[in-house]
Amino acid sequence: MTKLTIVANIIAKEDKIDLVKAELLKLIDITRAEEGCINYDLHQDNTNPAHFLFFENWTSRELWQQHMGNQHLTDYMAATDGCIEQFILSEMSQIA
């Protein structure tokens, strides 16, 4: 299979921005060290600080799915329960 690109848009509740950001930052180093992770980049919108975006590339969908089942993501979900206004995840393939 070809490389998989993930774009994840996370909108934090206004009063939970700092908490969500801190929890997202905890994911960076551990995820970047995972098998199959090419890049795992977190962005924050310049005009809407509640909007975070992960831009990720993985060598395969299987390894990304393995990542999704890891404990650090379970811990993130528990820590941010009730703090997220919206979450949109897109699985994409580069075409050019």
N, C-alpha and C positions, 0 to 999 in steps of 0.2 A: 504494500500500500504506500501511497505517496505521503509526504509530510502533511500533518494536520495542523491547521491554524485555529486557535480558539480566541474569540473576542467575548469578554465577559463585562457587561455593564452593570455596575452596582450603584444604586442610589440609596444612600443612608438617610434615615430620618434626621431632620434638622438638628435635633438635640442629641444625636448619637454620632455625629461626624467624627469626633476625636476617638471615640471608642472603636468604631468600625475601622478607621485608618490604622490604629495601633494593631488591631487584630489582623488586618490584611498584611501589614508589614512583617508580622511574625511568619507568614507563609513563604516569604521570598527565598531565604537561604536554603531552607530544607527542600523546597520544590526544585530550585535550580540544581541541586545535587542529585535529583532523582534520575534514574535511567530513562532515556528517551527525551528528556527536556532539552530543547535547543535554546530557547529563551523564555523568560517569564518576567514580563515587564509591567509594572504597576504605574498608572498615570492618575492624576487628579485634575479635574477640569479647572481652568484658570478663572472662570466666571461663576461656576457653581461648585463650591467645595464639597458638596454632598455627593457629587458624581465621581465615581472611581471607575477606571477601565483597566482590565488586564488584557494584554496582548501577548499571546503565548504561541509557541511553535513546538510541536512534538514530532518525533520520528515516526510514530504510528498512533492510530486511534486506540489500539489495545493498551499501549503504555500510558496514554492519557487517562483511559478508563481506570487503569491500575492506580494512577495518581489520585483520581477522584474518590477511591475507596480508602485512602490512607488516613491514619489517626489524626494528623494535623488538620485535615479538612473537617473531620468530625468535631474536633475541638473548636475550630473557627465557627462552625455552624451553631454550636452550643453557646459560645461566648457572644454571638451577635443575634441570637434568637430575639425577635421582636424589634430589632434595630434597623432592619432593611425595609425601605419603602418599595423598591422595585429591583428585580434581578432578571437580566436578559442574557442568555448565553447563546452564542452562535458558533457552530462547527463549520469551518470553511476550508476550501481547497484553493491554493493559488493557481490561477489559470494563465497568467502572463507575467 
